[in-house]
């Protein structure tokens, strides 16, 4: 997949417009590199949607439909490789005894809608402080016919955990570094009774994983799941005889991370 000269000019202008001359050279180089990756991945995302349509082709949420807006930036969502490191954990969730699921930082609804489809007996409470994210999540829920079981709201506060502690609850948390303030069982004791899957933004502060894991060690089984690269399986998707540039193949699995963001999978210890 090659850029035309016209497309290349657009990309080069985008990179130039996002440079700040007073930044250190190392930062300018990193911004340029990330801009190049992002524009290439966005182009690949459009190509994948043209190839497979609007339906996730693999992974725990295979068969989920995605709006054009939700699938515009990363092909890994439609390919079903998104956060592939967590797929075993979510299959256990789907087979588990949960009666309540919280998705705090729901974004466009990949997990909220995906779990609502796989767990038809569950209502998902989805929260996001971004109104645009809430709108996208609502659109995804409607597209998949689960809008009656995905309840969308704004900010989730630590005090709100108390309303979920009496049931078998899972909290899925992805709040861009704010997990250090929210996931504090000393302040919010109800957390001691709730299972958690949390994205830990060590790229913002290297000790986040250790800090939060230590807080939950007395009450929970602790598993830290590290990021690792994946090459999506394209054998059944590409036409016979067609190959893909190896660099583009690698980018199909890219999720835009520019540092370590491991996950914590914390399950309440048996009494």
VOVEX-844923 format. One record per atom (N, C-alpha, C): residue in three letters; z, y, x. Coordinates in steps of 0.2 Angstrom, whole numbers, padded with zeros to 4 digits, always signed. Layout:
AlaZYX
...
This chain:
Unk+0000-0006+0004
Unk+0000+0000+0000
Unk+0000+0006+0004
Unk-0006+0010+0005
Unk-0006+0015+0009
Unk-0006+0022+0005
Unk-0004+0027+0009
Unk-0004+0034+0006
Unk-0011+0037+0007
Unk-0013+0040+0001
Unk-0019+0044+0002
Unk-0017+0050+0006
Unk-0022+0054+0009
Unk-0021+0060+0012
Unk-0017+0065+0008
Unk-0019+0065+0001
Unk-0015+0070-0003
Unk-0008+0068-0004
Unk-0007+0061-0005
Unk+0000+0059-0006
Unk+0004+0060+0001
Unk+0001+0059+0007
Unk+0004+0060+0013
Unk+0006+0068+0014
Unk+0002+0072+0012
Unk+0004+0079+0012
Unk+0010+0081+0008
Unk+0010+0078+0002
Unk+0016+0079-0003
Unk+0022+0077+0001
Unk+0022+0071+0004
Unk+0028+0068+0007
Unk+0030+0072+0013
Unk+0025+0074+0017
Unk+0027+0079+0023
Unk+0030+0085+0020
Unk+0028+0088+0015
Unk+0030+0094+0012
Unk+0037+0093+0010
Unk+0039+0088+0006
Unk+0045+0086+0004
Unk+0050+0085+0010
Unk+0048+0082+0015
Unk+0053+0081+0021
Unk+0054+0088+0024
Unk+0049+0092+0025
Unk+0050+0099+0028
Unk+0054+0103+0023
Unk+0054+0103+0017
Unk+0058+0107+0012
Unk+0065+0105+0012
Unk+0066+0099+0014
Unk+0073+0096+0014
Unk+0077+0097+0021
Unk+0073+0100+0026
Unk+0076+0101+0032
Unk+0080+0108+0033
Unk+0086+0108+0036
Unk+0089+0114+0037
Unk+0089+0116+0045
Unk+0086+0121+0047
Unk+0085+0122+0054
Unk+0091+0123+0058
Unk+0097+0125+0055
Unk+0103+0126+0059
Unk+0107+0119+0060
Unk+0105+0114+0056
Unk+0108+0108+0057
Unk+0107+0105+0064
Unk+0112+0101+0067
Unk+0110+0097+0073
Unk+0104+0093+0073
Unk+0101+0092+0078
Unk+0095+0088+0078
Unk+0096+0081+0076
Unk+0102+0078+0077
Unk+0103+0071+0075
Unk+0103+0071+0067
Unk+0106+0076+0064
Unk+0107+0077+0057
Unk+0100+0078+0054
Unk+0096+0082+0057
Unk+0089+0083+0054
Unk+0085+0077+0055
Unk+0086+0073+0060
Unk+0082+0067+0061
Unk+0084+0062+0055
Unk+0091+0062+0054
Unk+0093+0057+0049
Unk+0090+0059+0042
Unk+0091+0065+0041
Unk+0088+0068+0034
Unk+0081+0066+0033
Unk+0077+0067+0039
Unk+0070+0065+0039
Unk+0069+0058+0037
Unk+0072+0054+0041
Unk+0072+0046+0040
Unk+0074+0044+0033
Unk+0079+0047+0030
Unk+0081+0045+0024
Unk+0076+0047+0018
Unk+0073+0053+0020
Unk+0068+0056+0015
Unk+0062+0051+0015
Unk+0060+0049+0021
Unk+0054+0045+0021
Unk+0055+0038+0018
Unk+0061+0035+0019
Unk+0063+0029+0015
Unk+0063+0030+0008
Unk+0066+0035+0006
Unk+0067+0036-0002
Unk+0060+0037-0005
Unk+0056+0041-0002
Unk+0049+0042-0005
Unk+0045+0036-0005
Unk+0046+0032+0000
Unk+0042+0025+0001
Unk+0045+0021-0005
Unk+0051+0020-0005
Unk+0054+0016-0010
Unk+0053+0018-0017
Unk+0052+0024-0018
Unk+0051+0026-0025
Unk+0043+0024-0027
Unk+0039+0025-0022
Unk+0032+0022-0023
Unk+0032+0015-0024
Unk+0036+0011-0020
Unk+0036+0004-0021
Unk+0039+0002-0028
Unk+0044+0006-0030
Unk+0047+0005-0037
Unk+0042+0005-0043
Unk+0037+0010-0042
Unk+0032+0011-0047
Unk+0027+0005-0047
Unk+0026+0003-0041
Unk+0021-0003-0040
Unk+0024-0009-0043
Unk+0031-0010-0042
Unk+0034-0016-0044
Unk+0034-0016-0052
Unk+0035-0010-0055
Unk+0035-0010-0062
Unk+0028-0011-0065
Unk+0023-0009-0062
Unk+0016-0010-0064
Unk+0015-0018-0063
Unk+0018-0021-0059
Unk+0017-0028-0058
Unk+0021-0033-0062
Unk+0027-0031-0064
Unk+0031-0036-0068
Unk+0033-0033-0074
Unk+0031-0027-0076
Unk+0033-0024-0082
Unk+0040-0021-0082
Unk+0044-0021-0088
Unk+0050-0017-0088
Unk+0056-0022-0088
Unk+0055-0029-0086
Unk+0060-0034-0087
Unk+0062-0036-0080
Unk+0069-0037-0079
Unk+0072-0040-0073
Unk+0070-0047-0072
Unk+0067-0049-0066
Unk+0064-0055-0066
Unk+0069-0060-0063
Unk+0074-0059-0060
Unk+0079-0064-0057
Unk+0086-0061-0057
Unk+0091-0065-0055
Unk+0098-0063-0054
Unk+0101-0064-0061
Unk+0108-0062-0061
Unk+0112-0063-0067
Unk+0110-0060-0073
Unk+0106-0054-0072
Unk+0103-0051-0078
Unk+0096-0052-0079
Unk+0093-0057-0077
Unk+0086-0059-0078
Unk+0085-0058-0086
Unk+0079-0055-0088
Unk+0078-0054-0095
Unk+0080-0047-0097
Unk+0084-0044-0094
Unk+0086-0037-0096
Unk+0080-0032-0095
Unk+0079-0028-0100
Unk+0074-0023-0100
Unk+0077-0017-0097
Unk+0072-0013-0093
Unk+0074-0007-0090
Unk+0070-0001-0092
Unk+0073+0004-0094
Unk+0069+0010-0095
Unk+0065+0012-0089
Unk+0059+0016-0090
Unk+0055+0018-0084
Unk+0060+0023-0080
Unk+0064+0027-0083
Unk+0068+0031-0079
Unk+0073+0028-0075
Unk+0076+0022-0078
Unk+0081+0018-0074
Unk+0078+0015-0068
Unk+0072+0013-0069
Unk+0068+0009-0063
Unk+0064+0013-0059
Unk+0065+0019-0059
Unk+0060+0024-0055
Unk+0062+0024-0048
Unk+0068+0023-0046
Unk+0070+0024-0039
Unk+0070+0018-0034
Unk+0072+0012-0037
Unk+0074+0007-0032
Unk+0071+0000-0036
Unk+0066-0003-0032
Unk+0063-0009-0035
Unk+0068-0015-0035
Unk+0074-0015-0032
Unk+0078-0020-0032
Unk+0081-0021-0039
Unk+0081-0016-0043
Unk+0084-0018-0050
Unk+0080-0022-0054
Unk+0073-0021-0054
Unk+0069-0025-0058
Unk+0068-0032-0054
Unk+0068-0032-0048
Unk+0068-0038-0044
Unk+0074-0043-0045
Unk+0079-0040-0047
Unk+0085-0044-0048
Unk+0089-0045-0042
Unk+0088-0041-0037
Unk+0092-0042-0030
Unk+0097-0037-0029
Unk+0098-0032-0034
Unk+0103-0027-0033
Unk+0110-0030-0033
Unk+0113-0028-0027
Unk+0120-0030-0026
Unk+0120-0037-0026
Unk+0116-0041-0023
Unk+0115-0048-0023
Unk+0121-0051-0021
Unk+0125-0048-0016
Unk+0131-0051-0013
Unk+0136-0052-0019
Unk+0136-0049-0025
Unk+0141-0050-0030
Unk+0138-0055-0035
Unk+0132-0057-0035
Unk+0130-0062-0040
Unk+0135-0068-0041
Unk+0137-0071-0036
Unk+0142-0077-0038
Unk+0148-0074-0042
Unk+0151-0068-0040
Unk+0156-0066-0043
Unk+0155-0064-0050
Unk+0149-0061-0052
Unk+0148-0060-0059
Unk+0146-0066-0063
Unk+0143-0071-0060
Unk+0142-0077-0064
Unk+0149-0080-0066
Unk+0154-0079-0061
Unk+0161-0082-0063
Unk+0164-0077-0069
Unk+0162-0071-0069
Unk+0165-0066-0074
Unk+0162-0068-0081
Unk+0155-0070-0081
Unk+0152-0071-0087
Unk+0154-0078-0090
Unk+0156-0082-0085
Unk+0159-0089-0088
Unk+0167-0089-0089
Unk+0170-0083-0088
Unk+0177-0082-0088
Unk+0180-0081-0095
Unk+0186-0080-0095
Unk+0190-0079-0102
Unk+0191-0072-0104
Unk+0187-0067-0101
Unk+0188-0060-0102
Unk+0187-0058-0109
Unk+0191-0054-0112
Unk+0191-0051-0118
Unk+0189-0043-0118
Unk+0190-0040-0113
Unk+0189-0033-0112
Unk+0186-0032-0105
Unk+0180-0028-0105
Unk+0177-0026-0098
Unk+0177-0018-0098
Unk+0179-0015-0093
Unk+0178-0008-0092
Unk+0173-0007-0086
Unk+0168-0003-0087
Unk+0163-0001-0082
Unk+0164+0007-0080
Unk+0168+0008-0075
Unk+0170+0015-0073
Unk+0165+0017-0068
Unk+0161+0022-0070
Unk+0156+0024-0066
Unk+0150+0020-0067
Unk+0148+0020-0074
Unk+0143+0015-0076
Unk+0136+0017-0074
Unk+0134+0023-0072
Unk+0128+0026-0070
Unk+0123+0024-0076
Unk+0117+0022-0075
Unk+0112+0021-0080
Unk+0113+0014-0084
Unk+0118+0010-0082
Unk+0120+0005-0087
Unk+0118-0002-0084
Unk+0117-0003-0078
Unk+0114-0010-0076
Unk+0120-0015-0077
Unk+0126-0014-0076
Unk+0131-0019-0077
Unk+0133-0018-0084
Unk+0134-0013-0087
Unk+0137-0012-0094
Unk+0132-0016-0099
Unk+0126-0014-0098
Unk+0121-0018-0102
Unk+0119-0025-0100
Unk+0119-0026-0094
Unk+0118-0033-0092
Unk+0123-0038-0094
Unk+0130-0036-0094
Unk+0135-0040-0096
Unk+0136-0040-0103
Unk+0134-0035-0107
Unk+0134-0035-0114
Unk+0129-0041-0116
Unk+0123-0041-0113
Unk+0118-0046-0115
Unk+0120-0053-0113
Unk+0124-0054-0108
Unk+0126-0061-0106
Unk+0132-0063-0109
Unk+0136-0058-0112
Unk+0143-0060-0115
Unk+0143-0057-0122
Unk+0139-0060-0126
Unk+0139-0057-0133
Unk+0145-0056-0137
Unk+0150-0059-0135
Unk+0157-0059-0138
Unk+0161-0053-0136
Unk+0158-0049-0131
Unk+0162-0044-0128
Unk+0159-0037-0129
Unk+0164-0032-0130
Unk+0162-0025-0130
Unk+0163-0022-0124
Unk+0159-0018-0121
Unk+0159-0015-0114
Unk+0161-0008-0115
Unk+0167-0006-0112
Unk+0168+0001-0112
Unk+0166+0004-0106
Unk+0161+0009-0106
Unk+0157+0011-0100
Unk+0159+0019-0100
Unk+0161+0021-0094
Unk+0163+0028-0093
Unk+0159+0031-0087
Unk+0157+0037-0088
Unk+0154+0041-0082
Unk+0155+0048-0083
Unk+0157+0052-0078
Unk+0158+0059-0079
Unk+0151+0063-0079
Unk+0146+0060-0078
Unk+0139+0063-0078
Unk+0136+0062-0084
Unk+0135+0068-0088
Unk+0132+0067-0095
Unk+0125+0064-0094
Unk+0121+0065-0089
Unk+0114+0062-0089
Unk+0115+0055-0088
Unk+0120+0052-0084
Unk+0121+0045-0083
Unk+0123+0042-0090
Unk+0127+0045-0094
Unk+0129+0043-0100
Unk+0123+0042-0105
Unk+0118+0047-0104
Unk+0112+0047-0109
Unk+0108+0041-0106
Unk+0107+0040-0100
Unk+0103+0034-0097
Unk+0106+0028-0099
Unk+0112+0027-0099
Unk+0116+0021-0101
Unk+0114+0020-0108
Unk+0115+0025-0112
Unk+0114+0024-0120
Unk+0107+0022-0121
Unk+0102+0024-0117
Unk+0095+0022-0118
Unk+0094+0015-0116
Unk+0097+0013-0111
Unk+0096+0006-0109
Unk+0100+0001-0114
Unk+0105+0003-0116
Unk+0109-0001-0122
Unk+0104-0002-0128
Unk+0101+0004-0130
Unk+0097+0004-0136
Unk+0091-0001-0135
Unk+0088+0000-0129
Unk+0082-0004-0127
Unk+0083-0011-0127
Unk+0089-0013-0126
Unk+0091-0020-0125
Unk+0095-0023-0132
Unk+0095-0018-0137
Unk+0098-0020-0143
Unk+0106-0022-0143
Unk+0109-0019-0138
Unk+0117-0020-0137
Unk+0121-0013-0138
Unk+0117-0008-0141
Unk+0121-0002-0142
Unk+0127-0002-0146
Unk+0128-0007-0150
Unk+0134-0008-0154
Unk+0140-0010-0150
Unk+0138-0013-0144
Unk+0144-0016-0140
Unk+0144-0013-0133
Unk+0141-0007-0132
Unk+0142-0003-0126
Unk+0144+0003-0128
Unk+0151+0004-0128
Unk+0154+0011-0130
Unk+0154+0015-0124
Unk+0151+0021-0124
Unk+0150+0026-0118
Unk+0155+0032-0119
Unk+0158+0033-0114
Unk+0163+0039-0114
Unk+0163+0043-0107
Unk+0166+0048-0107
Unk+0166+0052-0100
Unk+0171+0050-0096
Unk+0176+0054-0093
Unk+0181+0053-0088
Unk+0186+0048-0090
Unk+0187+0043-0086
Unk+0192+0038-0086
Unk+0198+0040-0082
Unk+0204+0040-0085
Unk+0210+0042-0081
Unk+0214+0036-0080
Unk+0218+0037-0074
Unk+0222+0031-0072
Unk+0227+0029-0078
Unk+0229+0034-0082
Unk+0234+0032-0087
Unk+0231+0028-0093
Unk+0224+0028-0093
Unk+0220+0024-0098
Unk+0221+0016-0097
Unk+0222+0014-0091
Unk+0223+0007-0089
Unk+0228+0004-0094
Unk+0233+0007-0096
Unk+0238+0004-0100
Unk+0236+0001-0106
Unk+0231+0004-0109
Unk+0228+0002-0115
Unk+0224-0005-0115
Unk+0223-0007-0108
Unk+0219-0014-0107
Unk+0224-0019-0104
Unk+0230-0018-0103
Unk+0234-0022-0099
Unk+0236-0029-0103
Unk+0236-0028-0109
Unk+0238-0034-0114
Unk+0233-0039-0115
Unk+0227-0038-0113
Unk+0221-0042-0113
Unk+0219-0045-0107
Unk+0214-0050-0107
Unk+0211-0052-0101
Unk+0206-0047-0099
Unk+0207-0043-0094
Unk+0202-0037-0093
Unk+0200-0037-0086
Unk+0193-0035-0086
Unk+0190-0034-0079
Unk+0188-0027-0079
Unk+0189-0023-0073
Unk+0187-0017-0072
Unk+0182-0017-0067
Unk+0176-0014-0068
Unk+0171-0013-0063
Unk+0171-0006-0061
Unk+0172-0004-0055
Unk+0173+0002-0053
Unk+0168+0004-0047
Unk+0164+0010-0048
Unk+0160+0013-0043
Unk+0160+0020-0044
Unk+0164+0024-0041
Unk+0165+0031-0042
Unk+0165+0035-0036
Unk+0161+0033-0031
Unk+0159+0037-0025
Unk+0165+0039-0021
Unk+0170+0035-0020
Unk+0175+0037-0015
Unk+0181+0039-0019
Unk+0181+0040-0025
Unk+0187+0042-0029
Unk+0191+0036-0031
Unk+0189+0030-0029
Unk+0193+0024-0030
Unk+0200+0024-0027
Unk+0201+0028-0022
Unk+0207+0029-0018
Unk+0212+0032-0023
Unk+0210+0037-0027
Unk+0215+0040-0031
Unk+0216+0036-0038
Unk+0211+0033-0040
Unk+0211+0029-0047
Unk+0215+0023-0046
Unk+0213+0019-0041
Unk+0216+0012-0040
Unk+0222+0012-0036
Unk+0227+0014-0040
Unk+0234+0015-0036
Unk+0239+0012-0041
Unk+0241+0005-0040
Unk+0246+0002-0045
Unk+0253+0005-0044
Unk+0254+0009-0039
Unk+0261+0012-0039
Unk+0261+0017-0044
Unk+0256+0021-0045
Unk+0255+0026-0050
Unk+0254+0023-0057
Unk+0249+0018-0057
Unk+0247+0015-0064
Unk+0249+0008-0064
Unk+0255+0006-0066
Unk+0257-0001-0065
Unk+0253-0006-0069
Unk+0249-0004-0074
Unk+0245-0008-0078
Unk+0240-0012-0074
Unk+0238-0009-0068
Unk+0233-0012-0064
Unk+0235-0018-0061
Unk+0241-0020-0061
Unk+0244-0026-0059
Unk+0242-0032-0063
Unk+0239-0031-0069
Unk+0237-0036-0074
Unk+0230-0036-0075
Unk+0226-0032-0071
Unk+0219-0031-0073
Unk+0215-0034-0067
Unk+0210-0038-0068
Unk+0205-0040-0062
Unk+0200-0034-0061
Unk+0198-0034-0055
Unk+0194-0028-0052
Unk+0189-0030-0048
Unk+0183-0027-0049
Unk+0177-0027-0044
Unk+0176-0020-0043
Unk+0177-0018-0036
Unk+0176-0011-0035
Unk+0172-0010-0028
Unk+0167-0005-0029
Unk+0163-0003-0023
Unk+0168+0001-0019
Unk+0169-0001-0012
Unk+0173+0003-0008
Unk+0169+0007-0003
Unk+0170+0014-0003
Unk+0165+0018+0000
Unk+0168+0020+0007
Unk+0168+0014+0012
Unk+0170+0015+0018
Unk+0166+0020+0023
Unk+0160+0021+0020
Unk+0156+0026+0024
Unk+0158+0033+0023
Unk+0163+0034+0018
Unk+0166+0041+0018
Unk+0172+0041+0022
Unk+0176+0036+0022
Unk+0182+0035+0025
Unk+0183+0028+0027
Unk+0183+0027+0034
Unk+0183+0020+0036
Unk+0189+0015+0034
Unk+0195+0018+0032
Unk+0200+0014+0030
Unk+0201+0013+0022
Unk+0196+0015+0018
Unk+0197+0014+0011
Unk+0198+0007+0009
Unk+0194+0002+0012
Unk+0195-0005+0010
Unk+0202-0007+0012
Unk+0204-0006+0018
Unk+0211-0008+0020
Unk+0216-0005+0016
Unk+0215+0001+0014
Unk+0221+0004+0010
Unk+0221+0001+0003
Unk+0216+0001+0000
Unk+0216-0002-0007
Unk+0218-0009-0007
Unk+0215-0013-0003
Unk+0217-0020-0002
Unk+0224-0021-0001
Unk+0227-0017+0003
Unk+0234-0018+0004
Unk+0238-0016-0002
Unk+0236-0012-0006
Unk+0239-0010-0012
Unk+0240-0016-0017
Unk+0234-0020-0018
Unk+0234-0025-0023
Unk+0236-0032-0020
Unk+0237-0032-0013
Unk+0239-0039-0011
Unk+0245-0042-0014
Unk+0250-0038-0016
Unk+0256-0042-0019
Unk+0254-0045-0026
Unk+0250-0042-0029
Unk+0248-0045-0036
Unk+0242-0048-0037
Unk+0237-0048-0032
Unk+0230-0050-0033
Unk+0228-0054-0027
Unk+0223-0059-0029
Unk+0220-0062-0023
Unk+0214-0057-0021
Unk+0214-0057-0015
Unk+0209-0052-0012
Unk+0203-0055-0008
Unk+0197-0052-0010
Unk+0191-0054-0007
Unk+0187-0048-0006
Unk+0185-0047+0001
Unk+0181-0042+0003
Unk+0174-0044+0004
Unk+0169-0042+0000
Unk+0162-0044+0001
Unk+0158-0039+0004
Unk+0155-0040+0010
Unk+0152-0036+0014
Unk+0144-0035+0012
Unk+0141-0029+0014
Unk+0134-0029+0013
Unk+0130-0033+0017
Unk+0125-0035+0015
Unk+0120-0039+0020
Unk+0113-0038+0017
Unk+0108-0038+0021
Unk+0101-0037+0019
Unk+0098-0043+0016
Unk+0094-0042+0011
Unk+0090-0048+0008
Unk+0083-0046+0008
Unk+0079-0051+0008
Unk+0071-0051+0007
Unk+0070-0054+0000
Unk+0068-0050-0004
Unk+0066-0052-0011
Unk+0061-0058-0011
Unk+0061-0063-0015
Unk+0056-0068-0015
Unk+0051-0066-0020
Unk+0045-0065-0016
Unk+0039-0063-0020
Unk+0034-0068-0021
Unk+0035-0074-0020
Unk+0030-0080-0020
Unk+0027-0080-0027
Unk+0031-0079-0032
Unk+0029-0080-0039
Unk+0026-0074-0042
Unk+0027-0068-0039
Unk+0025-0061-0041
Unk+0018-0059-0039
Unk+0017-0060-0032
Unk+0011-0058-0029
Unk+0005-0062-0031
Unk-0001-0059-0033
Unk-0007-0063-0034
Unk-0008-0068-0028
Unk-0012-0073-0030
Unk-0014-0078-0024
Unk-0017-0075-0019
Unk-0015-0076-0012
Unk-0019-0073-0007
Unk-0016-0066-0005
Unk-0013-0063-0009
Unk-0010-0056-0007
Unk-0004-0056-0003
Unk-0004-0052+0002
Unk+0002-0052+0006
Unk+0005-0044+0006
Unk+0011-0044+0008
Unk+0014-0037+0008
Unk+0016-0035+0015
Unk+0015-0029+0017
Unk+0018-0027+0024
Unk+0025-0028+0025
Unk+0027-0031+0030
Unk+0034-0033+0031
Unk+0039-0028+0030
Unk+0037-0022+0032
Unk+0042-0016+0031
Unk+0043-0015+0024
Unk+0037-0015+0020
Unk+0038-0014+0013
Unk+0042-0019+0010
Unk+0041-0025+0012
Unk+0045-0031+0010
Unk+0052-0030+0011
Unk+0054-0027+0016
Unk+0061-0026+0018
Unk+0064-0020+0013
Unk+0060-0015+0012
Unk+0062-0009+0008
Unk+0063-0011+0000
Unk+0059-0017-0002
Unk+0060-0019-0009
Unk+0067-0021-0010
Unk+0071-0023-0005
Unk+0078-0024-0006
Unk+0083-0019-0005
Unk+0080-0013-0002
Unk+0085-0007+0000
Unk+0088-0004-0006
Unk+0094-0002-0006
Unk+0098+0001-0011
Unk+0100+0008-0010
Unk+0097+0011-0004
Unk+0099+0018-0003
Unk+0105+0019+0001
Unk+0108+0014+0003
Unk+0115+0014+0007
Unk+0114+0017+0014
Unk+0118+0022+0016
Unk+0117+0025+0023
Unk+0124+0023+0027
Unk+0127+0018+0024
Unk+0134+0016+0028
Unk+0137+0011+0024
Unk+0142+0008+0027
Unk+0146+0002+0024
Unk+0149+0004+0017
Unk+0147+0000+0012
Unk+0150+0000+0006
Unk+0152-0007+0003
Unk+0157-0010+0006
Unk+0159-0017+0004
Unk+0162-0016-0003
Unk+0163-0022-0006
Unk+0166-0023-0012
Unk+0172-0026-0012
Unk+0177-0024-0016
Unk+0183-0028-0017
Unk+0183-0032-0023
Unk+0184-0039-0023
Unk+0185-0043-0029
Unk+0192-0045-0029
Unk+0196-0042-0034
Unk+0203-0043-0034
Unk+0205-0047-0041
Unk+0207-0052-0040
Unk+0209-0056-0046
Unk+0217-0057-0047
Unk+0220-0056-0052
Unk+0227-0057-0053
Unk+0229-0064-0051
Unk+0234-0064-0047
Unk+0237-0071-0045
Unk+0240-0074-0051
Unk+0240-0081-0051
Unk+0243-0085-0057
Unk+0251-0083-0057
Unk+0254-0083-0062
Unk+0261-0082-0063
Unk+0265-0088-0059
